[in-house]
Amino acid sequence: MSVRSRIAPTPSGFLHLGNAVNFLLTWLLARRAGGTLALRIDDADCARTRPEYIEDIFVQLEWLGLGWDEGPGGPADFFRSHSQLLRLDRYRLLLARLRAAAEVFPCACSRKQIRSQSPSGLYPGTCRGRKLLPREESAIRVHVPPETHLEVDGSVVALCREMGDFLLWRRDGLPAYQLASLADDLAEGINLIVRGEDLRVSTAAQLFLARALGEQGFLAAEFRHHPLLTGQNGSKLSKSDNALSLAVMRRQGARPRDVYRAAARLLGLAAERVESLTDLLALFCEGG
C-alpha cells in the first residue's frame, strides 16, 4: 500500500522548533517511502486561530524547503478551499456514525465545573447516562469504559485513566480535535502519522473511535511518536512561549541547517554531516 502522510499544524500560535522537527520527520519518512505528503491545517478551534498564524505556517515551511503534494498552496487558497470550517458536514456525518456505534451523551458541564469536581481535571461522569435528543445543541462526549487499554506505537495507554470521557463535539457547534482529526485522516486515506510523544494519548483516543466504527484501515496505520524537544529549563516547547519560535530564531540568525541538525540529533544521526535538506534525506535513507 502506498504511504500517505500529512503535516497537520494547528494555527494557535507561531510555529516553534519542535513543530519544525516534527514536520521534518514526517517529510523524511514520506519521501523515503516514495509516498504522498499532504499539508492540512487543523483550524477547527477557531477561537485561537489568527491570520498571522496561518501565514506563519507557509512562511516557515518555505524557509525550511519542505514541499507537499496535496493541500493548500498559500493562505488565500487555505481560507478559500481547505479550512476545516468548510468541512463541517464531514464531521457531522462521523458524529452520527459514532452515535450509532458508541456510547455518546450530551454534556452541559463547563470547564470550571469539571475542575471543581475532579482534582485530576478529567471529566467526572456527571452527565453520563443522559440521552441525546434529535437536534440537541450541547457538547457531546463519548464514554470510555474503565477497562479500555490500547497499544500505541509499542506502549499501552489506559485511555480511561489518561483522558476519561473525552469530547467529540463542542458547545459552540464545532467538532473537537479528536473527531475532526480522525474524520480528515479517514477521508484522506492517511496511513502514516508522526506525532510528538505528548500526543500518544490522542492517538489512543482516535484508535478507540476507529475501533468502534470498524475502520480497519486506520487501525492498521503506522503511528510514530518521537521524543519532544525541550527548552533550556527542560520544559516542553509551547506556542505560548515565543522564545524558540522559528520567526524569533530567524531574527537571531538561525539558518535552516540548524533545524535540520536538530532533527538529525533526534534521529541519532551524525548532525555534523548535515548542511542541507538533501544531506539530511540522504543520511536518513542511509541509516535512519
C-alpha atoms as an extended CHARMM CRD file, in Angstrom:
* protein
*
       288  EXT
         1         1  MET       CA              0.0000000000        0.0000000000        0.0000000000  PROA      1               0.0000000000
         2         2  SER       CA              1.2980000000        3.4380000000       -0.9200000000  PROA      2               0.0000000000
         3         3  VAL       CA              2.2660000000        5.6200000000        2.0270000000  PROA      3               0.0000000000
         4         4  ARG       CA              0.0490000000        8.6370000000        2.6530000000  PROA      4               0.0000000000
         5         5  SER       CA              1.0500000000       11.0240000000        5.4220000000  PROA      5               0.0000000000
         6         6  ARG       CA              0.3420000000       14.5730000000        6.4950000000  PROA      6               0.0000000000
         7         7  ILE       CA              1.7910000000       17.6110000000        8.1660000000  PROA      7               0.0000000000
         8         8  ALA       CA             -1.0450000000       18.9300000000       10.3310000000  PROA      8               0.0000000000
         9         9  PRO       CA             -0.1990000000       22.0690000000       12.3340000000  PROA      9               0.0000000000
        10        10  THR       CA             -2.7640000000       23.8440000000       14.4730000000  PROA      10              0.0000000000
        11        11  PRO       CA             -2.7110000000       27.6300000000       13.9350000000  PROA      11              0.0000000000
        12        12  SER       CA             -2.8710000000       28.5010000000       17.6420000000  PROA      12              0.0000000000
        13        13  GLY       CA              0.4670000000       30.3100000000       17.6920000000  PROA      13              0.0000000000
        14        14  PHE       CA              3.6790000000       30.8160000000       15.7690000000  PROA      14              0.0000000000
        15        15  LEU       CA              5.5000000000       27.6240000000       14.8130000000  PROA      15              0.0000000000
        16        16  HSD       CA              8.3990000000       26.6650000000       17.0590000000  PROA      16              0.0000000000
        17        17  LEU       CA             11.4210000000       24.4170000000       16.7100000000  PROA      17              0.0000000000
        18        18  GLY       CA              9.5320000000       21.3660000000       17.9390000000  PROA      18              0.0000000000
        19        19  ASN       CA              6.8870000000       21.8010000000       15.2440000000  PROA      19              0.0000000000
        20        20  ALA       CA              9.5780000000       22.1250000000       12.5860000000  PROA      20              0.0000000000
        21        21  VAL       CA             11.3450000000       18.9600000000       13.6900000000  PROA      21              0.0000000000
        22        22  ASN       CA              8.0500000000       17.0420000000       13.6240000000  PROA      22              0.0000000000
        23        23  PHE       CA              7.3960000000       18.2860000000       10.0870000000  PROA      23              0.0000000000
        24        24  LEU       CA             10.8980000000       17.2280000000        9.0430000000  PROA      24              0.0000000000
        25        25  LEU       CA             10.4860000000       13.7270000000       10.4690000000  PROA      25              0.0000000000
        26        26  THR       CA              7.1630000000       13.3320000000        8.6640000000  PROA      26              0.0000000000
        27        27  TRP       CA              8.6350000000       14.6610000000        5.4260000000  PROA      27              0.0000000000
        28        28  LEU       CA             11.6330000000       12.3210000000        5.6770000000  PROA      28              0.0000000000
        29        29  LEU       CA              9.5090000000        9.2250000000        6.2310000000  PROA      29              0.0000000000
        30        30  ALA       CA              7.1240000000       10.0850000000        3.4070000000  PROA      30              0.0000000000
        31        31  ARG       CA              9.9010000000       10.9020000000        0.9560000000  PROA      31              0.0000000000
        32        32  ARG       CA             11.9560000000        7.8260000000        1.8310000000  PROA      32              0.0000000000
        33        33  ALA       CA              8.8790000000        5.6690000000        1.1770000000  PROA      33              0.0000000000
        34        34  GLY       CA              8.0890000000        7.4570000000       -2.0890000000  PROA      34              0.0000000000
        35        35  GLY       CA              4.6930000000        8.2950000000       -0.6280000000  PROA      35              0.0000000000
        36        36  THR       CA              2.2930000000       11.2270000000       -0.7240000000  PROA      36              0.0000000000
        37        37  LEU       CA              2.5330000000       14.0840000000        1.7740000000  PROA      37              0.0000000000
        38        38  ALA       CA             -0.3830000000       16.4100000000        2.4480000000  PROA      38              0.0000000000
        39        39  LEU       CA             -0.4850000000       19.7270000000        4.2650000000  PROA      39              0.0000000000
        40        40  ARG       CA             -3.5450000000       20.0140000000        6.4850000000  PROA      40              0.0000000000
        41        41  ILE       CA             -4.0750000000       22.9150000000        8.8720000000  PROA      41              0.0000000000
        42        42  ASP       CA             -6.2970000000       21.9390000000       11.8150000000  PROA      42              0.0000000000
        43        43  ASP       CA             -8.1820000000       25.1830000000       12.4150000000  PROA      43              0.0000000000
        44        44  ALA       CA            -11.4620000000       23.9030000000       13.8690000000  PROA      44              0.0000000000
        45        45  ASP       CA            -10.5260000000       25.6230000000       17.1470000000  PROA      45              0.0000000000
        46        46  CYS       CA            -11.3130000000       28.9610000000       15.5150000000  PROA      46              0.0000000000
        47        47  ALA       CA            -11.2460000000       30.8670000000       18.8010000000  PROA      47              0.0000000000
        48        48  ARG       CA             -7.4360000000       30.6620000000       18.7660000000  PROA      48              0.0000000000
        49        49  THR       CA             -6.8390000000       30.8840000000       15.0160000000  PROA      49              0.0000000000
        50        50  ARG       CA             -5.4190000000       34.1500000000       13.6860000000  PROA      50              0.0000000000
        51        51  PRO       CA             -4.4960000000       35.0100000000       10.0840000000  PROA      51              0.0000000000
        52        52  GLU       CA             -0.8910000000       35.7060000000       11.0740000000  PROA      52              0.0000000000
        53        53  TYR       CA             -0.5600000000       32.1650000000       12.4140000000  PROA      53              0.0000000000
        54        54  ILE       CA             -1.7960000000       30.7550000000        9.0930000000  PROA      54              0.0000000000
        55        55  GLU       CA              0.6610000000       32.9790000000        7.2320000000  PROA      55              0.0000000000
        56        56  ASP       CA              3.4870000000       31.8500000000        9.5030000000  PROA      56              0.0000000000
        57        57  ILE       CA              2.9370000000       28.1900000000        8.5920000000  PROA      57              0.0000000000
        58        58  PHE       CA              3.5420000000       28.8410000000        4.9000000000  PROA      58              0.0000000000
        59        59  VAL       CA              6.4600000000       31.2110000000        5.5490000000  PROA      59              0.0000000000
        60        60  GLN       CA              8.3000000000       28.7110000000        7.7390000000  PROA      60              0.0000000000
        61        61  LEU       CA              7.6370000000       25.6930000000        5.5180000000  PROA      61              0.0000000000
        62        62  GLU       CA              9.0610000000       27.6530000000        2.5830000000  PROA      62              0.0000000000
        63        63  TRP       CA             12.1030000000       28.6540000000        4.6530000000  PROA      63              0.0000000000
        64        64  LEU       CA             12.7050000000       25.0010000000        5.5650000000  PROA      64              0.0000000000
        65        65  GLY       CA             12.3270000000       23.9370000000        1.9480000000  PROA      65              0.0000000000
        66        66  LEU       CA              9.5770000000       21.4420000000        2.7760000000  PROA      66              0.0000000000
        67        67  GLY       CA              7.2100000000       20.7920000000       -0.0960000000  PROA      67              0.0000000000
        68        68  TRP       CA              3.9630000000       18.8380000000       -0.0580000000  PROA      68              0.0000000000
        69        69  ASP       CA              1.8720000000       17.0280000000       -2.6500000000  PROA      69              0.0000000000
        70        70  GLU       CA             -1.6730000000       17.8480000000       -1.5630000000  PROA      70              0.0000000000
        71        71  GLY       CA             -3.2930000000       20.7050000000        0.3130000000  PROA      71              0.0000000000
        72        72  PRO       CA             -3.3770000000       24.4980000000        0.1750000000  PROA      72              0.0000000000
        73        73  GLY       CA             -0.8300000000       26.4310000000       -1.8280000000  PROA      73              0.0000000000
        74        74  GLY       CA             -0.9560000000       29.5020000000        0.4120000000  PROA      74              0.0000000000
        75        75  PRO       CA             -3.1040000000       31.3830000000        2.9400000000  PROA      75              0.0000000000
        76        76  ALA       CA             -5.6990000000       32.5850000000        0.4130000000  PROA      76              0.0000000000
        77        77  ASP       CA             -6.1080000000       29.0960000000       -1.0060000000  PROA      77              0.0000000000
        78        78  PHE       CA             -6.3990000000       27.7040000000        2.5160000000  PROA      78              0.0000000000
        79        79  PHE       CA             -9.2310000000       30.0210000000        3.5490000000  PROA      79              0.0000000000
        80        80  ARG       CA            -10.9680000000       29.5860000000        0.2060000000  PROA      80              0.0000000000
        81        81  SER       CA            -10.8490000000       25.8020000000       -0.1200000000  PROA      81              0.0000000000
        82        82  HSD       CA             -9.1180000000       23.9560000000        2.7370000000  PROA      82              0.0000000000
        83        83  SER       CA            -10.2470000000       25.2680000000        6.1380000000  PROA      83              0.0000000000
        84        84  GLN       CA            -11.7980000000       22.6870000000        8.4210000000  PROA      84              0.0000000000
        85        85  LEU       CA            -14.7090000000       25.0870000000        8.8510000000  PROA      85              0.0000000000
        86        86  LEU       CA            -15.6500000000       24.2100000000        5.2600000000  PROA      86              0.0000000000
        87        87  ARG       CA            -15.9210000000       20.5160000000        6.1590000000  PROA      87              0.0000000000
        88        88  LEU       CA            -18.4750000000       20.5810000000        8.9650000000  PROA      88              0.0000000000
        89        89  ASP       CA            -20.7720000000       18.1790000000        7.0990000000  PROA      89              0.0000000000
        90        90  ARG       CA            -17.9290000000       15.6220000000        7.1130000000  PROA      90              0.0000000000
        91        91  TYR       CA            -17.6140000000       15.9350000000       10.8790000000  PROA      91              0.0000000000
        92        92  ARG       CA            -21.3610000000       15.7800000000       11.4970000000  PROA      92              0.0000000000
        93        93  LEU       CA            -21.5170000000       12.5830000000        9.4650000000  PROA      93              0.0000000000
        94        94  LEU       CA            -18.8000000000       10.9660000000       11.5510000000  PROA      94              0.0000000000
        95        95  LEU       CA            -20.5530000000       12.1310000000       14.7250000000  PROA      95              0.0000000000
        96        96  ALA       CA            -23.7630000000       10.4740000000       13.5060000000  PROA      96              0.0000000000
        97        97  ARG       CA            -21.8550000000        7.2400000000       12.9070000000  PROA      97              0.0000000000
        98        98  LEU       CA            -20.3810000000        7.3990000000       16.3940000000  PROA      98              0.0000000000
        99        99  ARG       CA            -23.7930000000        7.9920000000       17.9270000000  PROA      99              0.0000000000
       100       100  ALA       CA            -24.8560000000        4.6780000000       16.4090000000  PROA      100             0.0000000000
       101       101  ALA       CA            -21.6290000000        2.7910000000       17.2140000000  PROA      101             0.0000000000
       102       102  ALA       CA            -20.5310000000        4.0300000000       20.6460000000  PROA      102             0.0000000000
       103       103  GLU       CA            -21.9790000000        5.2470000000       23.9270000000  PROA      103             0.0000000000
       104       104  VAL       CA            -22.1710000000        9.0190000000       23.4920000000  PROA      104             0.0000000000
       105       105  PHE       CA            -24.0250000000       11.5200000000       25.6400000000  PROA      105             0.0000000000
       106       106  PRO       CA            -24.7060000000       15.2630000000       25.8840000000  PROA      106             0.0000000000
       107       107  CYS       CA            -22.7390000000       17.2060000000       28.4620000000  PROA      107             0.0000000000
       108       108  ALA       CA            -23.6780000000       20.5640000000       29.9830000000  PROA      108             0.0000000000
       109       109  CYS       CA            -20.6370000000       20.8700000000       32.2620000000  PROA      109             0.0000000000
       110       110  SER       CA            -18.3000000000       23.8400000000       31.9900000000  PROA      110             0.0000000000
       111       111  ARG       CA            -14.5360000000       23.5180000000       32.3930000000  PROA      111             0.0000000000
       112       112  LYS       CA            -14.8240000000       25.3140000000       35.7240000000  PROA      112             0.0000000000
       113       113  GLN       CA            -17.4010000000       22.8090000000       36.9760000000  PROA      113             0.0000000000
       114       114  ILE       CA            -15.2530000000       19.8850000000       35.8800000000  PROA      114             0.0000000000
       115       115  ARG       CA            -12.1700000000       21.2920000000       37.6220000000  PROA      115             0.0000000000
       116       116  SER       CA            -14.1540000000       21.8540000000       40.8230000000  PROA      116             0.0000000000
       117       117  GLN       CA            -15.3840000000       18.2380000000       40.8510000000  PROA      117             0.0000000000
       118       118  SER       CA            -12.2710000000       16.4620000000       39.6080000000  PROA      118             0.0000000000
       119       119  PRO       CA             -8.7970000000       17.2400000000       41.0010000000  PROA      119             0.0000000000
       120       120  SER       CA             -7.2610000000       15.3780000000       38.0490000000  PROA      120             0.0000000000
       121       121  GLY       CA             -9.0860000000       17.5660000000       35.5490000000  PROA      121             0.0000000000
       122       122  LEU       CA            -10.6810000000       14.5290000000       33.9340000000  PROA      122             0.0000000000
       123       123  TYR       CA            -14.4050000000       14.5770000000       33.2980000000  PROA      123             0.0000000000
       124       124  PRO       CA            -16.1010000000       13.0600000000       36.4030000000  PROA      124             0.0000000000
       125       125  GLY       CA            -19.0440000000       11.5000000000       34.5440000000  PROA      125             0.0000000000
       126       126  THR       CA            -21.6520000000       13.9990000000       35.7360000000  PROA      126             0.0000000000
       127       127  CYS       CA            -23.8430000000       13.8140000000       32.6280000000  PROA      127             0.0000000000
       128       128  ARG       CA            -23.1670000000       10.1850000000       31.7420000000  PROA      128             0.0000000000
       129       129  GLY       CA            -26.4340000000        8.3760000000       31.1080000000  PROA      129             0.0000000000
       130       130  ARG       CA            -28.2150000000       11.3720000000       29.6080000000  PROA      130             0.0000000000
       131       131  LYS       CA            -29.7740000000       10.7050000000       26.2170000000  PROA      131             0.0000000000
       132       132  LEU       CA            -29.1460000000       12.7780000000       23.1310000000  PROA      132             0.0000000000
       133       133  LEU       CA            -32.1910000000       14.4830000000       21.6900000000  PROA      133             0.0000000000
       134       134  PRO       CA            -32.5040000000       14.6590000000       17.8650000000  PROA      134             0.0000000000
       135       135  ARG       CA            -31.3620000000       18.2880000000       17.4870000000  PROA      135             0.0000000000
       136       136  GLU       CA            -29.8290000000       18.9590000000       20.8590000000  PROA      136             0.0000000000
       137       137  GLU       CA            -27.3330000000       21.8440000000       20.9660000000  PROA      137             0.0000000000
       138       138  SER       CA            -24.7800000000       20.7780000000       23.5510000000  PROA      138             0.0000000000
       139       139  ALA       CA            -21.3410000000       19.3950000000       23.9770000000  PROA      139             0.0000000000
       140       140  ILE       CA            -21.1350000000       15.6760000000       23.2490000000  PROA      140             0.0000000000
       141       141  ARG       CA            -18.8150000000       13.1870000000       24.9170000000  PROA      141             0.0000000000
       142       142  VAL       CA            -18.0560000000        9.5240000000       24.3830000000  PROA      142             0.0000000000
       143       143  HSD       CA            -17.9970000000        7.1220000000       27.3170000000  PROA      143             0.0000000000
       144       144  VAL       CA            -14.6630000000        5.3610000000       27.7400000000  PROA      144             0.0000000000
       145       145  PRO       CA            -15.0750000000        2.1800000000       29.8380000000  PROA      145             0.0000000000
       146       146  PRO       CA            -12.5850000000        1.7730000000       32.7210000000  PROA      146             0.0000000000
       147       147  GLU       CA            -11.0300000000       -1.3390000000       31.1890000000  PROA      147             0.0000000000
       148       148  THR       CA            -10.1160000000        0.4390000000       27.9270000000  PROA      148             0.0000000000
       149       149  HSD       CA             -6.4530000000       -0.1220000000       27.0640000000  PROA      149             0.0000000000
       150       150  LEU       CA             -4.9190000000        0.4270000000       23.6270000000  PROA      150             0.0000000000
       151       151  GLU       CA             -1.4850000000       -0.3510000000       22.2800000000  PROA      151             0.0000000000
       152       152  VAL       CA              0.0300000000        2.7080000000       20.6510000000  PROA      152             0.0000000000
       153       153  ASP       CA              3.4330000000        2.5500000000       18.9830000000  PROA      153             0.0000000000
       154       154  GLY       CA              4.7510000000       -0.1150000000       21.3460000000  PROA      154             0.0000000000
       155       155  SER       CA              3.2130000000        1.2570000000       24.5690000000  PROA      155             0.0000000000
       156       156  VAL       CA             -0.1050000000        0.5210000000       26.2670000000  PROA      156             0.0000000000
       157       157  VAL       CA             -2.3340000000        3.5290000000       27.0380000000  PROA      157             0.0000000000
       158       158  ALA       CA             -5.0100000000        3.2710000000       29.7370000000  PROA      158             0.0000000000
       159       159  LEU       CA             -7.3640000000        5.6370000000       27.9540000000  PROA      159             0.0000000000
       160       160  CYS       CA             -9.9780000000        5.9960000000       30.6820000000  PROA      160             0.0000000000
       161       161  ARG       CA             -7.3420000000        6.9200000000       33.2630000000  PROA      161             0.0000000000
       162       162  GLU       CA             -5.4900000000        9.2570000000       30.8900000000  PROA      162             0.0000000000
       163       163  MET       CA             -8.3650000000       11.0160000000       29.1280000000  PROA      163             0.0000000000
       164       164  GLY       CA            -11.6980000000        9.8760000000       30.5560000000  PROA      164             0.0000000000
       165       165  ASP       CA            -14.9240000000       10.5220000000       28.6460000000  PROA      165             0.0000000000
       166       166  PHE       CA            -13.4660000000       12.8920000000       26.0800000000  PROA      166             0.0000000000
       167       167  LEU       CA            -15.2150000000       15.4700000000       23.9070000000  PROA      167             0.0000000000
       168       168  LEU       CA            -16.4480000000       14.7310000000       20.4060000000  PROA      168             0.0000000000
       169       169  TRP       CA            -18.4030000000       17.9470000000       19.8290000000  PROA      169             0.0000000000
       170       170  ARG       CA            -18.1860000000       21.3230000000       21.4980000000  PROA      170             0.0000000000
       171       171  ARG       CA            -20.9820000000       23.5500000000       22.7070000000  PROA      171             0.0000000000
       172       172  ASP       CA            -20.1280000000       26.1680000000       20.0900000000  PROA      172             0.0000000000
       173       173  GLY       CA            -21.2130000000       23.7630000000       17.3510000000  PROA      173             0.0000000000
       174       174  LEU       CA            -17.7210000000       22.7480000000       16.2110000000  PROA      174             0.0000000000
       175       175  PRO       CA            -16.0200000000       19.3490000000       16.3090000000  PROA      175             0.0000000000
       176       176  ALA       CA            -13.4800000000       18.5830000000       18.9930000000  PROA      176             0.0000000000
       177       177  TYR       CA             -9.9390000000       17.8250000000       17.8680000000  PROA      177             0.0000000000
       178       178  GLN       CA            -10.1650000000       14.0300000000       18.2400000000  PROA      178             0.0000000000
       179       179  LEU       CA            -13.1980000000       13.7600000000       15.9660000000  PROA      179             0.0000000000
       180       180  ALA       CA            -12.0480000000       16.2770000000       13.3450000000  PROA      180             0.0000000000
       181       181  SER       CA             -8.5620000000       14.7860000000       13.0870000000  PROA      181             0.0000000000
       182       182  LEU       CA             -9.9160000000       11.2610000000       12.7060000000  PROA      182             0.0000000000
       183       183  ALA       CA            -12.5280000000       12.3190000000       10.1530000000  PROA      183             0.0000000000
       184       184  ASP       CA             -9.9080000000       14.0110000000        7.9750000000  PROA      184             0.0000000000
       185       185  ASP       CA             -7.4450000000       11.1250000000        8.2550000000  PROA      185             0.0000000000
       186       186  LEU       CA            -10.1800000000        8.6920000000        7.2030000000  PROA      186             0.0000000000
       187       187  ALA       CA            -11.3180000000       10.8600000000        4.2910000000  PROA      187             0.0000000000
       188       188  GLU       CA             -7.7560000000       11.3800000000        3.0650000000  PROA      188             0.0000000000
       189       189  GLY       CA             -6.6550000000        7.7560000000        3.4680000000  PROA      189             0.0000000000
       190       190  ILE       CA             -3.7900000000        8.6670000000        5.8020000000  PROA      190             0.0000000000
       191       191  ASN       CA             -1.7780000000        5.5970000000        6.8570000000  PROA      191             0.0000000000
       192       192  LEU       CA              1.3650000000        7.1330000000        8.3840000000  PROA      192             0.0000000000
       193       193  ILE       CA              1.0260000000        9.5520000000       11.2990000000  PROA      193             0.0000000000
       194       194  VAL       CA              4.0060000000       11.1240000000       13.0560000000  PROA      194             0.0000000000
       195       195  ARG       CA              3.4050000000       12.8750000000       16.3720000000  PROA      195             0.0000000000
       196       196  GLY       CA              5.2350000000       14.0240000000       19.4420000000  PROA      196             0.0000000000
       197       197  GLU       CA              5.2300000000       11.7660000000       22.4870000000  PROA      197             0.0000000000
       198       198  ASP       CA              2.7570000000       14.1090000000       24.1880000000  PROA      198             0.0000000000
       199       199  LEU       CA              0.0840000000       13.1590000000       21.6390000000  PROA      199             0.0000000000
       200       200  ARG       CA              0.2650000000        9.4190000000       22.2250000000  PROA      200             0.0000000000
       201       201  VAL       CA             -2.9590000000        9.6520000000       24.2680000000  PROA      201             0.0000000000
       202       202  SER       CA             -4.6660000000       11.4970000000       21.4030000000  PROA      202             0.0000000000
       203       203  THR       CA             -3.6750000000        8.6460000000       19.0950000000  PROA      203             0.0000000000
       204       204  ALA       CA             -5.1990000000        6.2010000000       21.5790000000  PROA      204             0.0000000000
       205       205  ALA       CA             -8.4370000000        8.2150000000       21.6340000000  PROA      205             0.0000000000
       206       206  GLN       CA             -8.6740000000        8.1640000000       17.8510000000  PROA      206             0.0000000000
       207       207  LEU       CA             -7.9090000000        4.4370000000       17.7280000000  PROA      207             0.0000000000
       208       208  PHE       CA            -10.6920000000        3.9150000000       20.2760000000  PROA      208             0.0000000000
       209       209  LEU       CA            -13.1480000000        5.7220000000       17.9950000000  PROA      209             0.0000000000
       210       210  ALA       CA            -11.8860000000        3.9330000000       14.8880000000  PROA      210             0.0000000000
       211       211  ARG       CA            -12.2990000000        0.5890000000       16.6250000000  PROA      211             0.0000000000
       212       212  ALA       CA            -15.9060000000        1.4230000000       17.4920000000  PROA      212             0.0000000000
       213       213  LEU       CA            -16.5140000000        2.3470000000       13.8530000000  PROA      213             0.0000000000
       214       214  GLY       CA            -14.7500000000       -0.7090000000       12.4650000000  PROA      214             0.0000000000
       215       215  GLU       CA            -12.3090000000        1.4460000000       10.4740000000  PROA      215             0.0000000000
       216       216  GLN       CA             -9.7030000000       -1.2080000000        9.7880000000  PROA      216             0.0000000000
       217       217  GLY       CA             -7.5720000000        0.9900000000        7.5460000000  PROA      217             0.0000000000
       218       218  PHE       CA             -6.9450000000        3.4790000000       10.3360000000  PROA      218             0.0000000000
       219       219  LEU       CA             -6.3870000000        0.7080000000       12.8740000000  PROA      219             0.0000000000
       220       220  ALA       CA             -3.7000000000       -0.7170000000       10.5910000000  PROA      220             0.0000000000
       221       221  ALA       CA             -1.9740000000        2.6430000000       10.0080000000  PROA      221             0.0000000000
       222       222  GLU       CA              1.6110000000        3.2130000000       11.1400000000  PROA      222             0.0000000000
       223       223  PHE       CA              1.9800000000        5.5790000000       14.0920000000  PROA      223             0.0000000000
       224       224  ARG       CA              5.2970000000        7.0140000000       15.2060000000  PROA      224             0.0000000000
       225       225  HSD       CA              5.7230000000        9.0980000000       18.3510000000  PROA      225             0.0000000000
       226       226  HSD       CA              9.0120000000       10.9010000000       18.8270000000  PROA      226             0.0000000000
       227       227  PRO       CA             10.6130000000       12.4670000000       21.9130000000  PROA      227             0.0000000000
       228       228  LEU       CA              9.8700000000       16.1310000000       22.4680000000  PROA      228             0.0000000000
       229       229  LEU       CA             12.3680000000       18.9210000000       22.1510000000  PROA      229             0.0000000000
       230       230  THR       CA             12.5950000000       20.9600000000       25.3240000000  PROA      230             0.0000000000
       231       231  GLY       CA             13.5580000000       24.4890000000       26.2420000000  PROA      231             0.0000000000
       232       232  GLN       CA             16.5820000000       25.4870000000       28.3310000000  PROA      232             0.0000000000
       233       233  ASN       CA             14.6130000000       24.8400000000       31.5370000000  PROA      233             0.0000000000
       234       234  GLY       CA             13.7070000000       21.3410000000       30.3750000000  PROA      234             0.0000000000
       235       235  SER       CA             10.0400000000       22.1420000000       29.7640000000  PROA      235             0.0000000000
       236       236  LYS       CA              8.1000000000       21.2250000000       26.6330000000  PROA      236             0.0000000000
       237       237  LEU       CA              8.1830000000       23.8430000000       23.8920000000  PROA      237             0.0000000000
       238       238  SER       CA              4.9110000000       25.7320000000       23.6120000000  PROA      238             0.0000000000
       239       239  LYS       CA              3.4240000000       28.1360000000       21.0930000000  PROA      239             0.0000000000
       240       240  SER       CA              2.5380000000       30.3870000000       24.0140000000  PROA      240             0.0000000000
       241       241  ASP       CA              6.2710000000       30.9120000000       24.5790000000  PROA      241             0.0000000000
       242       242  ASN       CA              7.8490000000       32.6380000000       21.5790000000  PROA      242             0.0000000000
       243       243  ALA       CA             11.4300000000       32.1510000000       22.7600000000  PROA      243             0.0000000000
       244       244  LEU       CA             12.0010000000       29.3010000000       20.3170000000  PROA      244             0.0000000000
       245       245  SER       CA              9.5060000000       30.2890000000       17.6450000000  PROA      245             0.0000000000
       246       246  LEU       CA             11.0530000000       29.9400000000       14.2060000000  PROA      246             0.0000000000
       247       247  ALA       CA             10.3660000000       33.5940000000       13.4880000000  PROA      247             0.0000000000
       248       248  VAL       CA             12.3600000000       34.6980000000       16.5470000000  PROA      248             0.0000000000
       249       249  MET       CA             15.1210000000       32.1890000000       15.8530000000  PROA      249             0.0000000000
       250       250  ARG       CA             15.4590000000       33.5160000000       12.3130000000  PROA      250             0.0000000000
       251       251  ARG       CA             15.7230000000       37.1040000000       13.5550000000  PROA      251             0.0000000000
       252       252  GLN       CA             18.5310000000       35.9210000000       15.8240000000  PROA      252             0.0000000000
       253       253  GLY       CA             20.4220000000       34.4530000000       12.8810000000  PROA      253             0.0000000000
       254       254  ALA       CA             19.2250000000       30.8440000000       12.7300000000  PROA      254             0.0000000000
       255       255  ARG       CA             19.5190000000       29.0420000000        9.4060000000  PROA      255             0.0000000000
       256       256  PRO       CA             17.5490000000       26.0430000000        8.0660000000  PROA      256             0.0000000000
       257       257  ARG       CA             20.6630000000       23.9340000000        8.6910000000  PROA      257             0.0000000000
       258       258  ASP       CA             20.1990000000       24.4590000000       12.4290000000  PROA      258             0.0000000000
       259       259  VAL       CA             16.7500000000       22.8940000000       12.2720000000  PROA      259             0.0000000000
       260       260  TYR       CA             17.9260000000       20.0450000000       10.0340000000  PROA      260             0.0000000000
       261       261  ARG       CA             20.6650000000       19.2510000000       12.5330000000  PROA      261             0.0000000000
       262       262  ALA       CA             18.1860000000       19.2920000000       15.4300000000  PROA      262             0.0000000000
       263       263  ALA       CA             16.1360000000       16.6790000000       13.5700000000  PROA      263             0.0000000000
       264       264  ALA       CA             19.2770000000       14.6500000000       12.8480000000  PROA      264             0.0000000000
       265       265  ARG       CA             20.2330000000       14.6140000000       16.5360000000  PROA      265             0.0000000000
       266       266  LEU       CA             16.7460000000       13.4570000000       17.4900000000  PROA      266             0.0000000000
       267       267  LEU       CA             17.1170000000       10.6010000000       14.9960000000  PROA      267             0.0000000000
       268       268  GLY       CA             20.5580000000        9.6730000000       16.2890000000  PROA      268             0.0000000000
       269       269  LEU       CA             22.2280000000       10.6630000000       13.0230000000  PROA      269             0.0000000000
       270       270  ALA       CA             25.5370000000       12.4540000000       12.5150000000  PROA      270             0.0000000000
       271       271  ALA       CA             24.2840000000       16.0430000000       12.6670000000  PROA      271             0.0000000000
       272       272  GLU       CA             27.6860000000       17.4730000000       11.7610000000  PROA      272             0.0000000000
       273       273  ARG       CA             27.3330000000       15.9220000000        8.2990000000  PROA      273             0.0000000000
       274       274  VAL       CA             24.1370000000       17.8670000000        7.5790000000  PROA      274             0.0000000000
       275       275  GLU       CA             24.3930000000       21.1320000000        5.6620000000  PROA      275             0.0000000000
       276       276  SER       CA             21.1810000000       20.9140000000        3.6130000000  PROA      276             0.0000000000
       277       277  LEU       CA             17.8300000000       19.1770000000        3.4190000000  PROA      277             0.0000000000
       278       278  THR       CA             19.2980000000       16.9380000000        0.7110000000  PROA      278             0.0000000000
       279       279  ASP       CA             22.0630000000       15.8990000000        3.1200000000  PROA      279             0.0000000000
       280       280  LEU       CA             19.5060000000       15.1080000000        5.8310000000  PROA      280             0.0000000000
       281       281  LEU       CA             17.3980000000       12.9720000000        3.4980000000  PROA      281             0.0000000000
       282       282  ALA       CA             20.4370000000       11.0920000000        2.2080000000  PROA      282             0.0000000000
       283       283  LEU       CA             21.6630000000       10.4410000000        5.7400000000  PROA      283             0.0000000000
       284       284  PHE       CA             18.2200000000        9.3390000000        6.8450000000  PROA      284             0.0000000000
       285       285  CYS       CA             17.8580000000        6.9340000000        3.9190000000  PROA      285             0.0000000000
       286       286  GLU       CA             21.3430000000        5.6050000000        4.6470000000  PROA      286             0.0000000000
       287       287  GLY       CA             20.8890000000        4.8970000000        8.3270000000  PROA      287             0.0000000000
       288       288  GLY       CA             17.6050000000        6.3340000000        9.6460000000  PROA      288             0.0000000000
